[in-house]
Amino acid sequence: MHIGCQTITFGDDQHQHFGSVFASVSKAGYEGVEIGYRRIADCDPSHLRELLDQHSLQLFASHIGGNLEDADQADGERSLVEDVLYCLQKLGVGILMYSGLKFDTEDQFNSDLAMIRRAAQRAAQQGIRLLYHNHYWEMRDDARILRALLEEGGDDLGFCPDVGWIFKAGAGVTQTLELLRGRIGVVHFKDFAFPGTGEEYELCDTVELGRGIVPLDEVAEWVFEHTPDAWAVAEQDISVLEPAMAVRENAAYLTKSLR
């Protein structure tokens, strides 16, 4: 499998020192990186590609949320999704993650589902796969949001299950993976120190993979068997360790578990 690192572990200012970030990720043994769109939006594409090449890394995915059809979030002329796809094409990125589907009314819910479906179709036309990345709230009410995305998100929409948040929400992890089977492009491996409902989002207790309570060995076994072409990605929001040490431990876990 492909082993990737979500660079969120390196903090909000990571884009100011991508050289050292990529050096740490490469040394840890990862093949590629997933970086939030707001970290790369203003980067010079040629310079970013040069840094990635220096460290033999692939920028395989980026991540975004919000209203993808809002021109005010983009350059005022195109929608946000058009700006993002244009940027990713220049960088040769083939996957875009989307997360954050919440709703207050049924009309808003249906409108947002339609937005995601259109964005997935538009991305596919540009040779980019849109994947929905879950947190804990998609698993509420018998995973109503996740099931609606499966049923109404359209054939172009894929998924990036975050197994840590699935577990934190109290859902069955392998059962959820089975629900998404055939639609998975990336799996986010995340481990938590403590149980909970996920509501404690701001008190994010992520730990290095294998140190917490998420049944990651079980996940790794399922992923290895059923999604051999997907990216297995370490995503650790916060660590008490230095970021370079944390991502190294996470790479060691993924390599041992999946290879």
C-alpha positions in Angstrom: 0.0 0.0 0.0 0.9 3.6 -0.3 2.0 5.2 3.0 1.2 8.9 3.4 1.5 11.6 6.0 -1.1 14.3 6.7 1.2 17.3 7.6 -1.3 18.7 10.1 1.1 17.3 12.8 3.5 20.1 12.0 1.1 22.9 12.9 -0.4 26.0 11.5 2.9 27.5 10.3 4.1 24.5 8.4 3.9 26.3 5.0 6.7 28.6 6.2 9.1 25.7 6.5 8.0 23.0 4.1 11.7 22.2 3.4 12.2 20.8 6.9 8.7 19.3 7.0 9.3 17.3 3.8 12.8 16.3 5.0 11.3 14.8 8.2 8.5 13.1 6.4 10.8 11.6 3.8 13.3 10.4 6.4 10.5 8.7 8.3 9.8 6.6 5.2 6.5 8.0 3.8 5.9 8.1 0.0 3.7 11.2 0.0 2.0 14.0 1.8 -1.5 15.3 2.1 -1.6 19.0 2.9 -4.5 21.3 3.6 -5.4 23.6 0.7 -5.0 26.8 2.7 -1.3 25.8 3.3 -0.5 25.5 -0.4 -2.9 28.0 -2.0 -0.3 30.8 -2.0 2.7 28.7 -2.7 4.7 28.9 -5.9 3.9 25.6 -7.7 7.3 25.3 -9.2 9.0 25.8 -5.9 6.7 23.4 -4.1 7.3 20.7 -6.7 11.0 21.3 -6.5 11.0 20.8 -2.7 8.9 17.6 -3.0 11.2 16.3 -5.7 14.3 17.0 -3.5 12.8 14.7 -0.8 11.3 12.1 -3.2 7.8 12.8 -2.1 4.5 13.0 -3.9 1.8 15.5 -3.0 -1.0 13.1 -3.5 -3.9 14.9 -1.9 -5.2 18.2 -0.4 -8.0 18.9 2.0 -10.7 21.6 2.1 -14.1 22.4 3.7 -16.7 25.1 3.4 -19.0 26.2 0.7 -17.4 25.0 -2.5 -19.6 27.1 -4.7 -19.0 30.4 -2.9 -17.1 32.8 -5.1 -16.3 35.0 -2.1 -14.0 32.3 -0.8 -12.2 32.2 -4.1 -11.0 35.0 -6.4 -14.4 36.6 -6.8 -14.9 35.2 -10.3 -14.8 31.5 -9.9 -16.2 29.3 -7.3 -13.9 27.9 -4.6 -13.9 24.5 -6.1 -12.8 25.9 -9.5 -9.9 27.7 -7.8 -8.9 24.6 -5.8 -9.0 22.3 -8.9 -7.0 24.8 -10.9 -4.3 24.9 -8.2 -4.2 21.1 -7.8 -3.9 20.5 -11.5 -0.8 22.8 -11.6 0.7 20.7 -8.8 -0.3 17.3 -10.3 -2.5 16.4 -7.3 -5.1 13.7 -8.0 -7.2 13.7 -4.8 -9.2 16.4 -3.0 -10.6 15.7 0.4 -13.7 17.5 1.6 -15.1 17.5 5.1 -17.5 19.4 7.3 -21.1 18.5 6.2 -23.3 19.7 9.0 -26.8 21.0 8.8 -29.5 22.9 10.7 -32.4 22.3 8.3 -33.5 19.6 5.8 -33.3 22.2 3.0 -29.7 23.0 3.9 -28.8 19.4 4.1 -30.2 18.6 0.7 -28.6 21.7 -0.8 -25.2 20.7 0.6 -25.5 17.2 -0.6 -26.2 18.6 -4.1 -23.2 20.9 -3.8 -20.9 18.0 -3.0 -22.3 15.9 -5.8 -21.7 18.7 -8.3 -18.2 19.3 -6.9 -17.4 15.5 -7.3 -18.6 15.6 -10.9 -16.6 18.7 -11.7 -13.5 17.3 -10.1 -13.8 14.0 -12.1 -14.0 16.1 -15.3 -10.6 17.5 -14.3 -9.1 14.1 -13.5 -9.3 14.7 -9.7 -11.1 12.4 -7.3 -13.2 14.1 -4.6 -13.3 12.1 -1.3 -15.4 12.8 1.7 -13.5 12.7 5.0 -15.6 12.1 8.1 -15.4 13.4 11.6 -17.6 12.1 14.4 -20.9 13.9 13.6 -21.4 11.9 10.3 -21.9 8.8 12.5 -24.8 10.1 14.5 -28.4 8.8 14.0 -27.2 5.5 12.5 -24.7 7.3 10.3 -27.4 9.3 8.6 -25.0 11.8 6.9 -22.6 9.1 5.7 -25.4 7.0 4.3 -26.9 10.0 2.6 -23.6 10.8 1.0 -23.3 7.2 -0.2 -26.8 7.2 -1.7 -27.0 10.7 -3.0 -23.4 11.9 -3.5 -23.2 10.5 -7.0 -20.9 7.9 -8.5 -18.0 10.3 -8.7 -17.8 10.8 -4.9 -15.4 8.6 -3.0 -14.5 8.4 0.7 -11.7 8.8 3.1 -12.8 7.1 6.3 -11.1 8.5 9.3 -11.1 5.4 11.5 -10.2 7.3 14.7 -13.3 9.6 14.5 -15.5 6.6 13.6 -14.4 4.8 16.7 -14.6 8.0 18.9 -18.2 8.4 17.8 -19.0 4.9 19.0 -19.6 3.3 15.6 -18.2 0.0 14.5 -15.0 0.7 12.5 -14.8 -2.4 10.3 -18.6 -2.3 9.8 -18.3 1.3 8.5 -15.4 0.3 6.3 -17.6 -2.4 4.8 -20.3 0.1 4.2 -17.9 2.2 2.2 -16.3 -0.8 0.5 -15.5 -0.1 -3.2 -15.6 3.7 -2.7 -12.5 4.2 -0.6 -9.5 6.1 -2.0 -7.7 7.0 1.3 -7.9 5.7 4.8 -6.9 8.1 7.7 -5.3 6.2 10.6 -5.8 8.2 13.8 -5.5 7.1 17.4 -7.1 8.6 20.5 -6.0 8.4 24.1 -9.4 8.4 25.6 -13.0 7.3 24.8 -15.7 9.8 24.2 -18.4 10.9 21.9 -16.3 13.2 19.7 -18.1 16.3 21.1 -14.9 17.2 22.9 -13.4 18.2 19.5 -11.4 21.1 20.8 -9.8 18.8 23.4 -8.3 16.6 20.7 -6.4 13.8 22.4 -4.7 12.3 19.4 -1.7 10.1 20.2 0.9 8.2 18.0 -0.6 5.2 16.2 -0.8 2.1 18.3 -0.6 4.0 21.6 -4.3 4.7 22.0 -7.6 2.9 22.1 -8.6 2.7 18.5 -8.5 -0.9 17.1 -5.9 0.0 14.5 -4.6 -3.6 14.1 -8.1 -4.7 13.1 -8.3 -1.7 10.7 -5.0 -2.5 9.2 -5.9 -6.1 8.5 -9.2 -5.0 6.8 -7.5 -2.3 4.8 -4.6 -4.5 3.7 -7.1 -7.1 2.4 -9.7 -4.9 0.8 -8.1 -1.6 -0.3 -4.6 -2.5 -1.5 -4.4 0.4 -3.9 -5.5 3.1 -1.4 -3.3 5.5 0.5 -2.9 4.7 4.2 -2.4 8.0 5.9 -1.2 8.9 9.3 -3.2 11.9 10.6 -2.3 13.1 14.1 -3.7 16.5 14.9 -1.7 17.1 18.1 1.3 15.4 19.7 3.2 16.0 22.9 6.3 14.8 20.9 8.2 16.9 18.4 6.4 16.6 15.1 9.3 14.8 13.4 9.4 12.2 16.1 5.6 11.7 16.0 5.4 11.2 12.3 8.4 8.8 12.5 6.5 6.7 15.1 3.4 6.7 12.9 5.3 5.7 9.8 6.9 2.8 11.7 3.4 1.6 12.8 1.9 1.8 9.3 4.9 0.1 7.7 4.9 -2.8 10.2 1.1 -3.2 10.0 0.6 -2.9 6.2 3.7 -4.3 4.7 
